[in-house]
Amino acid sequence: MAGNPAFVKRCGFQTESEIIGLTDSSIFSPRLAQKYRKDDERVISTGKPLLGIIELFPNRGGTPEWFVTDKLPLHDTSGKICGLCGTVRSYEAQRAAMQPYLELAAVADHLKLHFREKLDLPSLAKIAGMSVRQFERKFRATFQMTPQDYMIRMRIIEACDLLFRTNLPVTTVALDAGFYDHSDFARQFRRQMGQTASQYRLERRQQIADLSP
């Protein structure tokens, strides 16, 4: 029924209208077409999506290459399965895009557990296996922020959770989230969230109240 420009060209066509109405066997080799058809039938018969399928798919040059495919069932207004939607993305490109994050995964995990503590750049650089200067440059390029800003955002996330889930005073929330004083917390919270902690608490609870039957 539809195909985006990248998919159309990857299948060897120039326009979407050329591909509409064709079956897998009209586009791909018999072996690939059989595999795609089998997966499609499984999604339609079970109603369950197939996610993260690593399989061969033609690249722009028509040569089979490894791609990651997701297939999800589509339902009509009555809830009956009427078709499916598939997405295809390059496995190599995805792995390349993820590589910088994977290189700093241990650091990110450490900050998630120790965001309340004082930032120790030498220790973080050691975890990453880099010099401090290399680490700071790599971290900024990967996350588009400094390690300090990343840690502050982790603290803000924790503060938001505490404000919503508990009735703790705002000052206590600030200290429990890792901020050293209320003024620093107030400044950082407004900077990140665009409102005060008290306003956030009131607004979030009102939203939940409005959704309650």
Secondary structure, DSSP 8 states (H G I E B T S, - for coil): ----HHHHHHTT-SSHHHHTT--HHHHS-HHHHHHHHHHHHHHHHH---EEEEEEEEE-TTS-EEEEEEEEEEEE-TTS-EEEEEEEEEEHHHHHHHHHHHHHTHHHHHHHHHHTTS---HHHHHHHHTS-HHHHHHHHHHHHSS-HHHHHHHHHHHHHHHHHHH----HHHHHHHTT-SSHHHHHHHHHHHHSS-HHHHHHHHHHHHHHH--
